[in-house]
Amino acid sequence: PELAARLEQEGYAKIAEELGYEYHEEA
């Protein structure tokens, strides 16, 4: 669960970075 969420979070961050956006998640 935590690992999957982390991979998903990093995945979105990477995609956002490639698109030129900054990914921020409120924790």
N, C-alpha and C positions, 0 to 999 in steps of 0.2 A: 504493500500500500504506500508506504512513505517513499520507497524507491521508485515506484511507478509515478507517483506525484512529482517526484524530483525530476525524473526523466521528462515528464510532460512539461514541467515548468521550464527546464533548460531547453527543451525543444522549442517552446513558444518564444523564449528569449532569443534563441539563435535565429529563428525565422524573422522575428521582429527586427533584429539587428541587421539582417540581410536586407530587409525592406527599408531600413533607415529609421526605424522607430525604436523608442526606448521602452522596454518592457518592465513594468513595475507591478508587483503583487502586494496588496495590503495584507500584512500578517498580523 
